């Protein structure tokens, strides 16, 4: 199965960054830039919805962990959402990064 490329969209009304596809080595820098941009350099709260992510390697975990720390130090929070039973939820659990679990979707 071929992985989908990194894609992100931002809902300015809800302050939610929706991420989908593969957050691989090629997408890591873009993911970092998206987090910095939509938190206004880590000074504004943001929800990051990773329920559409299919590949989330250690590089992506590192980018997310650093952004969460920088935001927290600046007095803002990044809330992470991941799909129940999905790869991101498993990785975040192993890495002890906090997240909100979204219900699993039923395959069609």
DRENLUM-277906 format. One record per residue (C-alpha): residue in one letter; x, y, z. Coordinates in nm, 3 decimals. Each point is the difference from the previous one (the first is absolute). Layout:
{res=A; x=X; y=Y; z=Z} .
...
REM end
This chain:
{res=X; x=0.000; y=0.000; z=0.000} .
{res=X; x=0.138; y=0.337; z=-0.101} .
{res=X; x=0.008; y=0.272; z=0.264} .
{res=X; x=-0.179; y=0.324; z=-0.067} .
{res=X; x=0.216; y=0.315; z=-0.004} .
{res=X; x=-0.011; y=0.251; z=0.282} .
{res=X; x=-0.298; y=0.233; z=-0.010} .
{res=X; x=-0.118; y=0.259; z=0.250} .
{res=X; x=-0.287; y=0.243; z=0.025} .
{res=X; x=-0.079; y=0.259; z=0.263} .
{res=X; x=-0.341; y=0.095; z=0.138} .
{res=X; x=0.056; y=0.356; z=0.127} .
{res=X; x=-0.340; y=0.018; z=0.172} .
{res=X; x=0.069; y=-0.308; z=0.214} .
{res=X; x=0.383; y=0.036; z=0.013} .
{res=X; x=0.042; y=-0.358; z=-0.124} .
{res=X; x=0.282; y=-0.122; z=-0.222} .
{res=X; x=-0.112; y=-0.315; z=-0.184} .
{res=X; x=0.291; y=-0.218; z=-0.111} .
{res=X; x=-0.028; y=-0.303; z=-0.227} .
{res=X; x=0.219; y=-0.238; z=-0.193} .
{res=X; x=0.363; y=-0.069; z=0.078} .
{res=X; x=0.202; y=0.224; z=0.232} .
{res=X; x=0.327; y=-0.143; z=-0.125} .
{res=X; x=0.348; y=0.148; z=-0.029} .
{res=X; x=-0.100; y=0.206; z=-0.302} .
{res=X; x=-0.306; y=0.142; z=0.176} .
{res=X; x=0.164; y=0.059; z=0.339} .
{res=X; x=0.111; y=0.354; z=-0.076} .
{res=X; x=-0.342; y=0.091; z=-0.139} .
{res=X; x=-0.170; y=-0.146; z=0.310} .
{res=X; x=0.234; y=0.208; z=0.220} .
{res=X; x=-0.080; y=0.315; z=-0.202} .
{res=X; x=-0.375; y=-0.071; z=0.015} .
{res=X; x=0.014; y=-0.035; z=0.379} .
{res=X; x=0.201; y=0.320; z=0.042} .
{res=X; x=-0.219; y=0.197; z=-0.242} .
{res=X; x=-0.333; y=-0.100; z=0.150} .
{res=X; x=0.115; y=0.054; z=0.359} .
{res=X; x=0.149; y=0.336; z=-0.099} .
{res=X; x=0.348; y=-0.122; z=0.094} .
{res=X; x=-0.132; y=-0.209; z=0.290} .
{res=X; x=-0.187; y=0.283; z=0.176} .
{res=X; x=-0.361; y=-0.100; z=-0.085} .
{res=X; x=-0.196; y=-0.314; z=0.087} .
{res=X; x=-0.054; y=-0.252; z=-0.276} .
{res=X; x=-0.175; y=-0.333; z=-0.047} .
{res=X; x=0.191; y=-0.240; z=-0.224} .
{res=X; x=-0.223; y=-0.272; z=-0.145} .
{res=X; x=0.216; y=-0.291; z=-0.113} .
{res=X; x=-0.290; y=-0.239; z=-0.066} .
{res=X; x=0.080; y=-0.007; z=-0.372} .
{res=X; x=0.371; y=-0.078; z=0.043} .
{res=X; x=0.118; y=-0.338; z=-0.133} .
{res=X; x=0.373; y=0.020; z=0.077} .
{res=X; x=0.147; y=0.175; z=0.307} .
{res=X; x=0.369; y=-0.085; z=0.053} .
{res=X; x=0.235; y=0.120; z=0.272} .
{res=X; x=0.081; y=0.316; z=-0.195} .
{res=X; x=-0.368; y=0.101; z=0.013} .
{res=X; x=-0.021; y=-0.084; z=0.371} .
{res=X; x=0.302; y=0.222; z=0.063} .
{res=X; x=-0.147; y=0.290; z=-0.197} .
{res=X; x=-0.327; y=-0.028; z=0.192} .
{res=X; x=0.168; y=-0.038; z=0.341} .
{res=X; x=0.219; y=0.307; z=-0.054} .
{res=X; x=-0.297; y=0.209; z=-0.117} .
{res=X; x=-0.203; y=-0.110; z=0.303} .
{res=X; x=0.287; y=0.094; z=0.235} .
{res=X; x=0.060; y=0.337; z=-0.167} .
{res=X; x=-0.369; y=0.084; z=0.014} .
{res=X; x=-0.030; y=-0.105; z=0.363} .
{res=X; x=0.303; y=0.213; z=0.091} .
{res=X; x=-0.163; y=0.298; z=-0.175} .
{res=X; x=-0.327; y=-0.051; z=0.191} .
{res=X; x=-0.194; y=-0.165; z=-0.283} .
{res=X; x=-0.107; y=-0.359; z=-0.045} .
{res=X; x=-0.010; y=-0.237; z=-0.293} .
{res=X; x=-0.274; y=-0.259; z=0.033} .
{res=X; x=0.060; y=-0.308; z=-0.211} .
{res=X; x=-0.279; y=-0.223; z=-0.129} .
{res=X; x=0.056; y=-0.350; z=-0.136} .
{res=X; x=-0.231; y=-0.275; z=-0.122} .
{res=X; x=-0.062; y=-0.282; z=0.246} .
{res=X; x=0.206; y=-0.305; z=-0.092} .
{res=X; x=0.185; y=0.188; z=-0.273} .
{res=X; x=0.373; y=0.011; z=-0.053} .
{res=X; x=0.031; y=0.352; z=0.139} .
{res=X; x=-0.183; y=-0.092; z=0.322} .
{res=X; x=0.229; y=-0.299; z=0.047} .
{res=X; x=0.315; y=0.205; z=-0.063} .
{res=X; x=-0.110; y=0.282; z=0.231} .
{res=X; x=-0.085; y=-0.251; z=0.274} .
{res=X; x=0.343; y=-0.163; z=-0.028} .
{res=X; x=0.168; y=0.343; z=0.008} .
{res=X; x=-0.217; y=0.116; z=0.294} .
{res=X; x=-0.122; y=0.308; z=-0.187} .
{res=X; x=-0.349; y=0.113; z=0.103} .
{res=X; x=-0.284; y=-0.017; z=-0.251} .
{res=X; x=-0.376; y=-0.016; z=-0.024} .
{res=X; x=-0.132; y=-0.317; z=-0.152} .
{res=X; x=-0.255; y=0.029; z=-0.280} .
{res=X; x=-0.236; y=-0.291; z=-0.073} .
{res=X; x=0.126; y=-0.245; z=-0.258} .
{res=X; x=-0.171; y=0.019; z=-0.336} .
{res=X; x=-0.151; y=-0.309; z=-0.151} .
{res=X; x=0.150; y=-0.105; z=-0.331} .
{res=X; x=-0.247; y=0.005; z=-0.287} .
REM end
